[in-house]
Amino acid sequence: MREKMPPESVDLTVTSPPYDNLRDYRGYAFRFEAVAEGLFRVTKKGGVVVWVVGDKVIKGGRTLTSFRQGLFFQQAGFQMHDVMIYQKKNTPFMRSNAYTNCYEFMFVLSKGAPATFHPLKTKTARNGYEMLVHDKRADGVNKKNLRELKTEKTKTNIWQYAVGLGGTTSDKIAFTHPAVFPEKLALDQIRSWSNPGDLVFDPMCGSGTTCKMAMLSGRNWIGVDISEEYAELARRRMQESAAKTDRSMS
């Protein structure tokens, strides 16, 4: 990445690193600091990195690898624009002496203020005009004005996704990779922080989820992986997706 990619060329990165050796990556090493510094170099001013990460539990305690990585990104020059939660609807990982873990972090890191933000919306429970409290002060007096409740509001920063075949993806070949994150997660982040024609990057592309969703949403894309086996998996998945798209349009 440092040698071949030009500086400030990437609009958005969406990736998930092989954190805490929770999966078997065939002996490949992950040099986090070098990746973080390389991402800062290739990210445009106003560009965003979405870093999906969690923590391993060792002898009953969390490693907090995610927190250390977030702090290092700040040292590298990024600002922590948001800390989002990726909540898994159907997680199987239970602990005997703690609540079931069902989430990972999605750190939204920006190089300065984000140049692009298209907030995803959700329907409101009520809409129309109502007498609503405003300008509430320490005296506890509720002052009300007639105001409009919109039909939609911006989503919260906790996003839920089903995982596994049919939830993460319907591409069976993707699961030959040990860690696949949901296509909808990648698509939602791509639509939030980039525009059609922008360059979307995944420096640890694995099964190719980010690249696939970037292609399907009209973005340019680059995927890199240290494993030729996983790079070939991503290529196959992209080819199959492109063929399906061509058939549906013919």
BELFENPE-V554027 format. One record per residue. N is the residue number from 0. OMEGA is omega in degrees with one decimal (NA if undefined). Layout:
n=N omega=OMEGA
n=N omega=OMEGA
//
This chain:
n=0 omega=-177.7
n=1 omega=-173.7
n=2 omega=-168.2
n=3 omega=-176.3
n=4 omega=179.1
n=5 omega=179.4
n=6 omega=175.8
n=7 omega=-178.3
n=8 omega=-173.0
n=9 omega=177.4
n=10 omega=-174.7
n=11 omega=170.0
n=12 omega=172.5
n=13 omega=-173.7
n=14 omega=174.5
n=15 omega=-176.0
n=16 omega=176.5
n=17 omega=-170.1
n=18 omega=170.3
n=19 omega=178.0
n=20 omega=179.1
n=21 omega=177.9
n=22 omega=177.9
n=23 omega=179.6
n=24 omega=173.8
n=25 omega=173.0
n=26 omega=179.6
n=27 omega=-179.6
n=28 omega=179.3
n=29 omega=-179.2
n=30 omega=-171.9
n=31 omega=-174.7
n=32 omega=179.7
n=33 omega=178.1
n=34 omega=-179.2
n=35 omega=-180.0
n=36 omega=176.9
n=37 omega=177.8
n=38 omega=178.4
n=39 omega=-179.0
n=40 omega=-173.1
n=41 omega=-179.3
n=42 omega=177.2
n=43 omega=169.6
n=44 omega=-174.4
n=45 omega=178.6
n=46 omega=-173.5
n=47 omega=169.5
n=48 omega=173.0
n=49 omega=-172.7
n=50 omega=-176.3
n=51 omega=-170.5
n=52 omega=175.4
n=53 omega=-178.1
n=54 omega=174.5
n=55 omega=173.3
n=56 omega=179.8
n=57 omega=-179.9
n=58 omega=175.2
n=59 omega=-178.7
n=60 omega=178.2
n=61 omega=-178.5
n=62 omega=-173.8
n=63 omega=173.5
n=64 omega=-179.4
n=65 omega=-179.0
n=66 omega=-179.9
n=67 omega=178.1
n=68 omega=177.9
n=69 omega=178.6
n=70 omega=178.9
n=71 omega=176.8
n=72 omega=176.8
n=73 omega=177.4
n=74 omega=-178.9
n=75 omega=176.6
n=76 omega=177.9
n=77 omega=167.0
n=78 omega=178.8
n=79 omega=-174.3
n=80 omega=177.7
n=81 omega=171.4
n=82 omega=-177.6
n=83 omega=-179.9
n=84 omega=170.8
n=85 omega=-177.8
n=86 omega=-179.5
n=87 omega=-175.9
n=88 omega=-171.5
n=89 omega=-177.9
n=90 omega=178.8
n=91 omega=-171.0
n=92 omega=-177.8
n=93 omega=176.5
n=94 omega=-176.4
n=95 omega=-174.8
n=96 omega=177.5
n=97 omega=178.8
n=98 omega=-178.0
n=99 omega=178.6
n=100 omega=-175.8
n=101 omega=-174.4
n=102 omega=165.5
n=103 omega=175.4
n=104 omega=166.7
n=105 omega=178.4
n=106 omega=176.0
n=107 omega=-175.2
n=108 omega=-177.2
n=109 omega=176.4
n=110 omega=-167.6
n=111 omega=178.3
n=112 omega=178.8
n=113 omega=-179.6
n=114 omega=-175.8
n=115 omega=170.5
n=116 omega=175.3
n=117 omega=-174.2
n=118 omega=173.3
n=119 omega=-174.1
n=120 omega=173.4
n=121 omega=-178.0
n=122 omega=176.7
n=123 omega=179.4
n=124 omega=179.0
n=125 omega=173.7
n=126 omega=-175.5
n=127 omega=-176.8
n=128 omega=178.2
n=129 omega=172.2
n=130 omega=-174.0
n=131 omega=177.9
n=132 omega=175.0
n=133 omega=174.1
n=134 omega=-179.4
n=135 omega=-175.9
n=136 omega=-174.7
n=137 omega=-179.6
n=138 omega=176.3
n=139 omega=-179.9
n=140 omega=178.7
n=141 omega=175.6
n=142 omega=-176.5
n=143 omega=174.2
n=144 omega=174.5
n=145 omega=-177.3
n=146 omega=-176.8
n=147 omega=169.5
n=148 omega=-176.8
n=149 omega=178.3
n=150 omega=179.3
n=151 omega=173.6
n=152 omega=178.4
n=153 omega=179.5
n=154 omega=172.0
n=155 omega=-179.6
n=156 omega=170.7
n=157 omega=-176.2
n=158 omega=-178.9
n=159 omega=176.5
n=160 omega=170.1
n=161 omega=179.7
n=162 omega=-177.4
n=163 omega=-178.9
n=164 omega=-177.2
n=165 omega=175.9
n=166 omega=176.8
n=167 omega=178.7
n=168 omega=170.8
n=169 omega=179.0
n=170 omega=-177.2
n=171 omega=-177.6
n=172 omega=-178.8
n=173 omega=-173.6
n=174 omega=167.6
n=175 omega=169.7
n=176 omega=-174.1
n=177 omega=-176.5
n=178 omega=-178.4
n=179 omega=176.3
n=180 omega=-170.7
n=181 omega=175.2
n=182 omega=-177.8
n=183 omega=176.0
n=184 omega=-180.0
n=185 omega=-178.5
n=186 omega=-179.3
n=187 omega=178.5
n=188 omega=178.5
n=189 omega=179.7
n=190 omega=-178.0
n=191 omega=-166.7
n=192 omega=179.8
n=193 omega=178.7
n=194 omega=173.4
n=195 omega=-178.2
n=196 omega=177.1
n=197 omega=178.1
n=198 omega=178.1
n=199 omega=-172.0
n=200 omega=169.5
n=201 omega=-176.5
n=202 omega=176.5
n=203 omega=-162.8
n=204 omega=173.8
n=205 omega=-178.1
n=206 omega=173.7
n=207 omega=-176.4
n=208 omega=-179.1
n=209 omega=-179.3
n=210 omega=179.9
n=211 omega=-176.5
n=212 omega=173.8
n=213 omega=179.0
n=214 omega=-176.8
n=215 omega=179.4
n=216 omega=172.9
n=217 omega=175.9
n=218 omega=167.0
n=219 omega=-174.1
n=220 omega=171.8
n=221 omega=175.2
n=222 omega=-179.2
n=223 omega=172.1
n=224 omega=-179.0
n=225 omega=-178.9
n=226 omega=177.1
n=227 omega=178.2
n=228 omega=-179.7
n=229 omega=176.4
n=230 omega=177.5
n=231 omega=175.9
n=232 omega=179.5
n=233 omega=178.6
n=234 omega=179.4
n=235 omega=-178.4
n=236 omega=178.2
n=237 omega=-179.6
n=238 omega=179.3
n=239 omega=179.2
n=240 omega=178.8
n=241 omega=179.0
n=242 omega=177.8
n=243 omega=179.6
n=244 omega=179.3
n=245 omega=-179.6
n=246 omega=-178.6
n=247 omega=-179.3
n=248 omega=-177.2
n=249 omega=NA
//
